[in-house]
Structure formats: C-alpha cells, structure tokens
C-alpha cells in the first residue's frame, strides 16, 4: 500500500504535507513542532509539556478553551501530546470544516503571545503540577518513565531529565520565559503541517497560504546539547525502587540504533519477537508456561537522535518474588543474545508490525501523524511509504547480529520495583532506591 504524498514549503519555512483520500468525508490536521523536553534549558525543564497545555489557552483571536469548543461544535475531535523530541497538535473534523482547524492552528502559531497572561500561566502551571502528582508521584510504578531515561542517559544529556519537568522549575517559570520559548520553537520554520483525508488540493493550498503564509520565521534556535553516547552502556546497571506497589515489576533497557537507521529495523523486530502480543517469547514463556509474569512486553522508544532504547517491561504474578521475575526475564534476554532468532520468528514479527502500520495508514488521523513524523525527523514524508520494504529487507541473521551486539549483559539498565513491607509507604515518605553497577 502506497499512500499519496504531496509536500511543499511556504516561504516562511513551514513544511506542508498533503495526502488526499476521499474514502470518508473527514479530514485530519496534524501539526508537529520539532521541540520536546530535549530542547529545554536545564533550569527550565517541563516547558515543552507546559506548552502542550498553554497552547489550548487561547491566542489573540481565540479565548481560553475556545479551541476545544469550536472544533467540537464543528463535529471534530482534537488533542495534543509531548515527547522527548517533538510536540504535536491534531484535529479530525468533517472535511467541510477544514478551514476552522487551519485558522485555529495558525492563530496560535502566529498570535499566541498577545493572548498570554500571567493568570493563564498560573492556571496551567497548577494543572501540570497536578498532572505530575497524579501520573508520577502518586501512581504505582508512575516514576518509571522518568527514572529509566535518567539511568539510560548521562546527566546533562538532552534525554536525561524529566519530560514533565520539576515542580521547582515550573514554579520559577515567568511569562517572559514562556514567551521566549515560544518565539524560539513554535514557528513555521520549525513545524510540519500535515493534512490528510477528504481534501480538495487547490482549496487546501489556498487556505494554508492565507492562514499560515503571513507568519514570520522564528528566532534562531540554539543547537541541541551533545546527543552522542556509546553504542552500549558497557555494563549492567541496576536500580531497585521500594515503593507502595502490589507486585514486583522489572524494566530492562538496552541501547539500540536510532529510529530510521538500518539497525533500527532489526532492533524493532527483536523487540517484537521478545514481547509483541501473545505469540512472543516473553508471553509464551513467562506468562503462559512459567506463570511468573502477569504481563510481559517489549518495545522500542523510537528515538531518532543519539541512541534509541529497546525496553522489556514485565510485572510479576501474585506470589512471585522480584528475584524470580528478574531471573526469568534475564534468561529470555540471554537466550536471544546467545542463540539469535529463527526465520519463522522474524516472519511473524514482521507480519505483525506491517499489519499494524498499514492499518494505521487507513485512518486519516494516524496517516497524518505518520507523515508528520517522517517529515519532522528526516525532512521527507515519503519515507512513510518505505517502511514496509525496510522491514522486509531485514533477515534473521540481521536480527541475530543485533541481539548479539546490543542485548548482552554489557548493555542493560534494570529498574526493579519491589513492594514495600506490608505494601505500604507513609504518605509523606518518598520511594527509596538502591543502585548496583557491575
């Protein structure tokens, strides 16, 4: 399946991607800004995630929360998300309502600062702080996605610090700080606008030019701090977190080739063989046969800079100790590292990945997101059409080579959660940890 892709740039640098499909009378608008937590100053962490909230609080011609109201009244849905190296905003609407989504996105790209007030900043700062309390500080295992990057990337690396940011930094953020961050990163020459679905190309090009064309380029963007890390950790690093959790849970991370590289596809297939759905090694061995795990999966982070991560995530069954879970998980990793994979395993994993990817492209919203992804990271939305062939080019020997180079004991970070005595920690006491390197 090849999807139509039509890309061009406005004079102000905005990368526009169109994908016409008249299967259903809907259209998806997807705007990726090439900014995430990796771009933050170390004394102002959390800005990218804060902006995910702030940009829904109005602009010069849009009142707070009116963005939601206008899209929903038009019969559409919308949201936004933040990651380590990108932020995106998206709407899906009936195709005859395309103009309202484009106008809203253009107004906040070009005229956000006139609508910025200290009151809006204070409100959204509190919202983000509460989100942190609920999703990280008071959520069982909630700190894993903060602790694991801290262990995998050295201090000062753009991927080391928390995506959601620190309470202190959020408190210290001023309106001027927010305005400066916006001027630097939320500009047309740092963005990809993808429109997919039931569109008329001539009218869509006219609307994009009318709404986005007058927006000036952004301020010069500072370069990212050094992203390079060695291909492996060089040892096994292990942290134990004693927390108010019911069952032990283990995360194992290995450094792997970055998203889009040749080695990435071998790592992606290795992760699928280990832990994608019921036919995977972890599911068959740990969950069904040994019954030491209630769930066990594996996946890649899909990072396009520095190093990607392959992560195993396993939660123990009731009555299974942390030591039993750890032994079983490492045995599966050791077997893959030692013995490699079979042609049949690669064929199964490839079929699962390809089916999921092709199915996603049939949705206007998912198609727009994938096109934005490749346009943002590599400057070429057409690469979405090359993904199936990239996976098909990977052999069992390639995956075995990747496993032997990257999945051994010299390239593992382990984060193990264990229940506190009586499954309780006083409310005012932080979870504590012990670290061992070998």
Secondary structure, DSSP 8 states (H G I E B T S, - for coil): -----EEEE-TT--EEEEEE--SSSEEEEEEEES--GGGS-TTSTTHHHHHHHHTTS-BTTB-TTHHHHHHHHTT-EEEEEE-SS-EEEEEEEEGGGHHHHHHHHHHHHHSSGGG--HHHHHHHHHHHHHHHIIIIITSTTTTHHHHHHHHHS-TTSTTTS-SS--HHHHHH--HHHHHHHHHHHSSGGGEEEEEEES--HHHHHHHHHHHHTTS---------------SS-SEEEEEEEEES-SS-EEEEEEEE--TTSHHHHHHHHHHHHHHSSTTSHHIIIIIIIS--EEEEEEEE----SS-EEEEEEEEE-TT--HHHHHHHHHHHHHHHHHH---HHHHHHHHHHHHHHHHHHHTSHHHHHHHHHHHHHHHS-GGGGGGHHHHHHT--HHHHHHHHHHHSSTTEEEEEEEEE-GGG---TT---EEEEEE-
